[in-house]
Amino acid sequence: MKMQTRRGVKAARNVTVAAAAVFGLVLGSTGTAGAVVDDQNRIVSDGHEVIVTQEDTFIQGVPPIGGSPLSREWFHNGRGIANIVGPDAADFEGSTFQFGYQFAWSAAVDGSIGIAWSSPQLELEATRGVENVDQFDPVWNTNEAGDYVDYEGNVVEVEDRVPATDSGDADGNPLYIPNGETSPAPYAEDVLTVDSILPQFTAGIELTPAPGIEELVVAEGEFDGDYKHVQFANVHGAATGVIGAVSVRPFVRVITANGDNVTTYGKVWTI
C-alpha cells in the first residue's frame, strides 16, 4: 500500500505532534477471530455492498513526557477493514482505502497537530536462468579383481550389480563420481532486502487560536479485490501549544473507482 500525506507541517517550529507506528497490511477473506467491532458503516455501489469497519480501537492518554501543561500525549491501537460483498466483488479494482482522524480543540497558542510514522520497505530481487550442472555416475561395488560383487562379496552379473556405499553395506549412502559431462538446468535465486529500515512519512495541520475541528487523512492507498485489512499498534502522538483537551476521533474510509465513498467514524477520545 502506498502511503500518502494530505498536509505537511508548515515549519519546523510547528511540528508539535509526532507519532510512530508500523502499519501491517494483511489480505484475506475473513476478519480476525474474537475482534471487537467498534463501529461500522456501509453503502451499495454498482450492486455491491461496501462495508468499512473499525475493530479493537483503543486510544489511551498518558502524561506528557515533557511535563508541559500545554502538552498532550497518547497511544493508539486498532484495526481498519474494508469488505466488498456481491457476485463480482473479487473483480473490484481501483478502490481507495483511507485511514485518518478528526481532531477538535478548544484553543491553541502557536499549536499544531500532526502524525508521523515509519515503516520498513522491502524489496524482492528475483533471478532466473540456466546453468550447466555437472553429471555424476554411481560407483559400483567391485572386488580387487574388478568383478561386480554384492554386499556379501559374491560375484554377480552386470544386471545384478549394486552401488558402492560409504559404509560398505546396503544401509550406507551411495557413492558417485563426476563423469566429465554437464547438462543445462534452470536455477532461481530470490533475495529479500530491506530498502530503507525506517522511511518517514508525515501529515499535519496547524491549529487556529479559536476552537476548531479538522479532519486529517493520515494514510491512503489503492487496493483491488474484495478485502483490505490495515492493522496498527502503539501509534504515539504528542501535542504542544494546546489549551484544554484535544478530542480525537479515528475513521476509516473507502472510495470506489466510480467515486462512491463510505466512512465509519469511531467514538471521540478525549486527551
C-alpha positions in Angstrom: 0.0 0.0 0.0 1.4 3.4 -1.0 1.1 5.7 1.9 0.5 9.4 1.1 0.1 12.5 3.2 -2.6 15.2 2.9 -0.9 18.1 4.6 2.7 18.7 5.7 3.6 20.7 8.8 4.5 24.2 7.5 7.5 25.0 9.7 9.8 23.0 11.9 8.7 25.0 15.0 5.1 24.0 14.4 5.8 20.3 14.4 4.4 19.7 17.8 2.8 16.3 17.4 4.8 13.3 16.5 3.7 9.7 16.1 5.4 6.5 15.3 3.9 3.2 14.1 4.4 0.2 12.0 1.4 -0.5 9.7 0.8 -4.1 8.9 -1.2 -4.8 5.8 -2.9 -8.1 5.7 -5.0 -9.5 2.8 -7.6 -12.2 3.5 -11.2 -13.2 3.2 -12.3 -13.1 6.8 -11.8 -10.9 9.9 -9.8 -11.6 13.0 -11.5 -14.1 15.3 -12.6 -12.6 18.6 -12.1 -9.0 17.4 -14.4 -6.3 18.9 -16.3 -4.3 16.3 -16.3 -0.7 17.4 -18.1 1.0 14.5 -19.2 0.1 11.0 -20.9 1.8 8.0 -21.9 0.6 4.5 -23.2 1.7 1.1 -24.3 0.0 -2.1 -22.1 0.7 -5.1 -22.7 -0.9 -8.5 -24.9 -3.5 -6.9 -22.3 -4.4 -4.3 -22.2 -3.7 -0.6 -19.1 -1.8 0.5 -18.6 -2.1 4.3 -16.0 -0.3 6.4 -15.3 -1.4 10.0 -13.0 -0.4 12.9 -12.1 -3.1 15.4 -10.3 -3.2 18.7 -9.8 0.6 18.8 -8.1 1.9 21.9 -6.7 5.4 22.3 -5.0 6.0 25.7 -4.0 9.4 27.0 -0.8 9.4 29.1 1.1 12.2 31.0 3.3 14.1 28.5 6.9 13.2 28.8 7.9 16.8 28.8 5.6 17.8 31.6 4.3 20.9 30.0 0.6 21.9 30.8 0.2 22.7 27.1 1.2 19.2 26.0 -0.9 16.2 25.3 0.3 12.6 24.6 -1.5 9.4 23.6 -1.1 5.9 22.1 -3.5 4.4 19.6 -4.1 0.8 18.7 -6.7 -0.6 16.3 -7.6 -2.2 13.0 -9.4 -0.9 9.9 -11.2 -3.3 7.5 -12.8 -2.9 4.1 -15.2 -5.6 2.7 -16.9 -5.6 -0.6 -19.8 -8.1 -0.9 -21.5 -9.1 -4.1 -21.4 -11.5 -7.0 -18.3 -9.8 -8.7 -16.7 -8.4 -5.5 -13.4 -10.2 -6.2 -13.1 -8.3 -9.5 -13.3 -4.8 -8.0 -10.3 -2.7 -9.0 -9.0 0.8 -8.0 -10.7 1.2 -4.7 -9.0 3.6 -2.3 -8.6 2.8 1.4 -8.1 5.8 3.8 -7.2 6.0 7.5 -7.3 9.2 9.5 -8.5 11.3 12.4 -10.9 14.1 13.2 -9.4 16.5 15.8 -11.1 19.1 17.9 -9.6 21.6 20.3 -10.7 24.5 22.5 -7.8 26.9 22.0 -4.2 26.9 20.9 -1.1 29.0 21.2 1.0 28.6 18.1 -0.1 25.0 18.1 -0.3 22.2 15.5 -1.4 18.6 15.3 0.4 16.1 13.1 1.1 12.5 12.6 4.3 10.9 11.5 5.0 7.2 11.1 7.7 4.9 9.8 7.5 1.5 8.1 10.2 -0.8 6.6 10.2 -1.1 2.8 11.1 -4.5 1.5 12.4 -5.3 -2.0 12.4 -8.8 -3.6 15.1 -9.4 -6.3 14.4 -12.5 -8.3 17.0 -14.0 -10.6 16.1 -16.8 -13.1 18.4 -18.5 -15.6 20.0 -21.7 -16.9 23.4 -23.1 -15.9 25.4 -26.1 -16.7 25.4 -28.7 -14.0 28.0 -31.5 -13.6 26.7 -35.0 -14.2 27.7 -38.0 -12.0 27.7 -41.7 -12.4 27.3 -44.2 -9.5 30.3 -46.1 -8.2 29.6 -49.8 -8.4 30.6 -52.3 -5.8 33.6 -54.4 -7.0 36.3 -56.6 -5.6 40.0 -56.3 -6.0 39.9 -58.2 -9.3 37.4 -55.7 -10.7 34.4 -58.0 -10.6 31.0 -56.8 -9.7 30.0 -58.1 -6.2 27.1 -57.8 -3.9 27.4 -56.6 -0.3 28.5 -60.1 0.9 31.3 -60.2 -1.6 29.7 -62.6 -4.0 30.5 -62.1 -7.7 27.3 -61.1 -9.6 26.4 -60.4 -13.2 26.2 -56.8 -14.5 22.4 -56.7 -14.3 22.6 -57.6 -10.6 25.4 -55.1 -9.6 24.9 -52.9 -6.6 26.2 -49.3 -5.9 29.1 -48.9 -3.6 28.3 -47.1 -0.3 30.2 -45.1 2.2 29.6 -47.9 4.8 30.1 -50.8 2.5 26.6 -52.2 3.0 23.2 -51.6 1.7 22.3 -49.2 4.5 25.1 -46.7 3.6 24.9 -43.6 1.3 25.6 -44.4 -2.4 28.8 -43.1 -3.8 29.0 -41.1 -7.1 31.8 -39.6 -9.2 31.8 -36.9 -11.9 31.6 -38.3 -15.4 33.1 -35.2 -17.1 29.7 -34.2 -18.7 27.4 -31.4 -17.9 23.7 -30.7 -18.5 21.8 -27.4 -18.7 19.4 -26.9 -15.7 17.2 -23.9 -14.7 18.1 -22.1 -11.5 16.3 -19.5 -9.3 17.7 -17.1 -6.7 15.5 -14.8 -4.6 16.9 -12.1 -2.4 14.8 -10.2 0.1 16.4 -6.9 1.2 15.3 -4.0 3.4 15.5 -1.0 1.1 15.1 1.5 4.0 14.7 0.4 7.6 12.6 3.4 8.7 11.3 5.6 5.9 9.5 8.6 7.4 6.1 10.0 6.4 4.3 13.0 7.9 0.9 14.7 7.8 -0.2 17.6 9.9 -2.4 20.6 10.4 -1.9 23.9 12.2 -4.4 24.9 14.8 -6.3 28.1 15.0 -6.3 30.0 18.3 -10.1 29.7 18.4 -11.9 26.4 18.8 -11.9 24.3 15.7 -12.4 20.9 14.1 -10.2 19.4 11.4 -10.1 16.1 9.5 -6.7 14.7 8.6 -6.1 11.7 6.3 -3.0 10.0 7.6 -2.5 7.3 5.0 -4.2 6.0 1.9 -3.6 3.6 -0.9 -5.4 1.7 -3.7 -6.4 -1.9 -3.5 -8.1 -4.5 -5.8 -10.4 -7.2 -4.8 -13.0 -7.6 -2.0 -10.9 -7.2 1.2 -8.4 -4.9 2.7 -7.1 -5.0 6.3 -4.9 -2.4 8.0 -3.6 -3.0 11.5 -1.5 -0.6 13.6 -0.2 -0.7 17.1 1.1 1.9 19.5 0.7 4.9 17.3 2.2 7.6 19.5 1.0 11.2 19.5 2.4 14.1 21.4 0.9 17.6 21.1 2.0 21.0 22.4 0.6 24.5 22.3 -2.9 23.3 23.2 -5.1 24.9 25.8 -7.6 22.4 27.2 -8.3 18.9 26.0 -7.8 17.5 22.5 -10.5 15.3 21.1 -9.5 12.5 18.7 -11.9 10.5 16.5 -10.4 7.9 14.2 -12.0 7.0 10.9 -11.7 4.5 8.0 -13.0 5.3 4.5 -13.3 3.5 1.2 -13.7 5.3 -2.1 -14.7 3.0 -5.0 -13.4 3.5 -8.6 -16.7 5.1 -9.6 -16.4 7.8 -6.8 -18.8 6.3 -4.3 -17.4 6.6 -0.7 -18.3 5.3 2.7 -16.8 6.3 6.0 -17.1 4.9 9.5 -16.2 7.2 12.4 -15.2 5.9 15.8 -16.1 7.4 19.1 -14.5 10.5 20.5 -11.5 10.0 22.7 -10.6 13.0 24.9 -6.9 13.5 25.7 
